[in-house]
């Protein structure tokens, strides 16, 4: 059980950058992985990026590779999503998620069902 609070969303123009933050309510030693998902109007929630807390292995959706970077700050129990070269297609509510247990395979990182704790989301709107 962990409380997650996202921040950093907003309205920006295409080609600019934003950094999202997700603050966790407990020590990250109790968290195996954290991730970012997003959901646009009329669409299902989709995977964006994930990070294994110990070791810092990262995983990205093809649509954001080379533009987005997920990172973590152990001291602050916080995960970040640096979003560069934003596109209108990136417009969505971005959610932070956490998983406590180790995964059986890397495919688990990409699935929303793998995460038990979720934040309320932060809106990112990218205008053309």
N, C-alpha and C positions, 0 to 999 in steps of 0.2 A: 504494500500500500504506500503510494507516494503521490503527493500533490504536485502538479505541474502548472506553471504559469508562463504563458508566452507573452512576448512583447516585441515591439519594433516594427510592426506592420504599418502600412500607410499607403498613400496615393503618390505614385511616382511616374515619371515619363520613361518610355522605352529607352533602353541603353544605359540607364542609371543603375545604382546599386542600393541595396538595403541589407541590414544585418538583423536577423531575428534572434531573440534570446529565449531560452526556456530554463527557468529556475526550478530546481527540484527541492522538495521539503526535507529530504533526508540524505545521509551520506551516500555518495555514489558507489561506495564499496558494496552496497546492497542492490546495485543495479548492474545487470549484465550488459544491456545495450539500450541506447536511446535512438530515436528516429524522428524524422519529420515526414508528415504526410500532408497532402493538400486536397481540397475539394472545391471544384468550381460549380457554379449553378447548373443544375440539371445533370451533373456527372457524379460518378461514384468516387469515393475517397481513393486517392492514388499515392503510391510510394514516391518519395522524393529523395531521401538520404537517410543513412543509418550509421551509427558508430558503436563499436564495441568498446566499452569503457576501459577495460584493462587491455593495453596494447594499442588502442586507438585505430584499429582496422576500420576502414570506411567503405561504404557501399552507396552507389548512386543510380538513380534512374537515368536511362539513356538521354532523356530529354533535357537533363540539367548537367550532365557531365561536361567539365571544362568551364562551366559558368558558376556553379554553386559549390561551396565548400562547407562541410560539417566539421565541427571541432568541439572540444570540451575543455572546461576549466575545473579540475578536480577540487581545488580549494574553494571554489564558489558553487560547486554542485550545479553547474550550468552548462548547457549545450547551446551551441550557436549554429546558425545557418547564414553564411555569407552568400548573398545573392548578387552576382554581377551580370552586366549586360542583360538586364531584365527585358522580357518580351511580353506583349499583351497576353499571350498564351499562358503566362505564369500567374495571371490573375486568379486568385482563389483564397479560401480561408486556409491558413496553414496551422496544422496541429502538431504538437509535440507529444511523443509517446515514449513509454518506458517498459522494459521487460526485465524481470528479475532472474529468470532461469536461463541457463545456457541453452543454445539452440542445437538441434540435431544435425542441421546442415545450414549452409549459408542462405538457402532459399527462404528460411524463416524470416530473415531480415526484411524481405520485400513484401511481407503480408501483414495487413492490419490486424488480423486475428492473432498474431504473435505477441501483440502488446496488450498488457492488461490495464495500464494507467494512461490516461489522456488528459491533456489540457483543454481549455475552452476554445482555443483557437485565436488567431490574429489575422485580420483581413489585409491582404496585399492586393492592390489594384494598380495595374500598369497600363497607362494610356499610350496611344500611338502618337 
